[in-house]
């Protein structure tokens, strides 16, 4: 990581802490502890098994939901983005149901799948699958068709097109979708963990609030924020590792992300 980027992160953290400190002084209420009090409470919680139990449960739910959502959205997004006929058939249903807030189906999902982990994972999976699918589909649709024709002219079949054009062409959009879905997954996770459960950071936060333990409440908030940052960082690192060829796009005249995803195959 370059020094200017590190500096920008440091300045951002400093700005957030400074604003937090000013608000805590202005409000002067136990509801909003100072940043140093919250950080000390968070540091103390790291040594307790209770915090890690809740953190691990939330992380498990997000990981499973992300994996299932990706397994559904990635192949379907490639199919819709590449096959215009299939896209015309399925896209109307997709875009009609996309704006519906799926969180309203939480009671129905609880009835169908029970009050355990399955219902929460199903809810998160359904919501992020839509985001992943739409972004991946648009990414594949933007791939330069010259690459497909190149594969065909070399005697390649449909499997070669998928392997050497569509999959690498979909990866940048896939990682973008995963990063965007991280915030959504954490938000839905919090809502899902406030009902009929005694595990997870969402429960930890609401339980602390009900007991007026505001220092613990902010421990949960920081923990949930940290969970999101970890996943976001993992997806960014994976993109740099898997899509390292994207660095070549800056030297391709008139190139863009969609058109440069296949550089390594055709040079």
C-alpha positions, 0 to 999 in steps of 0.5 A, a space after each residue: 500500500 502506497 504512503 499517500 493511501 495509508 495517509 488518507 486512511 489515517 486522516 479519515 480515521 482521525 476525522 471520524 474520531 474527532 467528530 465523534 469526540 465533539 458530539 460526545 462533548 456536546 451531547 454529554 450523555 452516557 448514550 454516546 460515550 467518548 471514543 476513548 471510552 468505547 475503544 477501551 471497552 472494545 479492547 477489554 471485550 477482546 479478551 472475553 469469550 462472549 464477544 468472540 462467540 457473537 462475532 464468530 456467529 455473525 461472521 459465519 452467517 455472512 460467510 455462508 450467505 455470501 458463498 451461497 449467493 455467489 454460487 447462485 448469482 455468478 453462473 446466472 449472471 454470466 448466462 444472462 449477460 451473454 445470452 440475450 434471449 435468456 436475458 429477455 425472458 428472465 430480466 423482466 421478472 428480475 427487475 420487477 422483484 428487485 425493488 421489493 424490500 425483501 426484509 419484509 419477508 422475514 416473518 414468512 421466512 421464520 415460519 418456513 425455515 424456523 428460528 435458527 441460522 437457516 432462516 437468517 442465512 436464507 434472508 441475507 442470501 436472497 437479498 445479496 443475490 439480487 445485487 450480485 446478479 444484476 452487477 455481474 450480468 451488466 459486467 458480462 454484457 459489457 464484454 467486447 464481443 471481439 474476444 468471443 469471435 477470436 475464440 471461435 475463429 481459433 476453433 474454440 467451443 462454448 466451454 472455451 468461451 466461458 473459460 477464457 472470456 466470460 469468467 475472467 470478464 465477469 470477475 471484476 464486476 463480481 468483486 465489485 458486487 461482493 464489496 457492495 454487498 458487504 454493507 448490505 449483508 451486514 445491515 440485514 444481519 443486524 436486523 435478522 439478529 434482533 429477532 428470536 436469537 441469543 447469538 450474534 452481534 445484532 443480539 449483542 447490541 440490542 441486549 446492551 441497549 435494553 440493559 442501558 450498557 452503552 459501552 457494551 452497545 458501542 463494543 457491538 457497533 465497533 465489532 459489526 463495523 470491523 466485520 464489514 471492514 474485514 470482508 471488504 478488505 478480503 474482497 479487495 485483496 482477492 481482486 488484486 490477486 485474481 485480477 492482477 491483469 487489470 493493471 494492463 488496462 492503463 496502457 491499452 489505448 481506449 481500453 476499459 475494464 470490460 475490454 481489458 479483462 482478456 488481455 492475458 489470453 490474446 497477447 
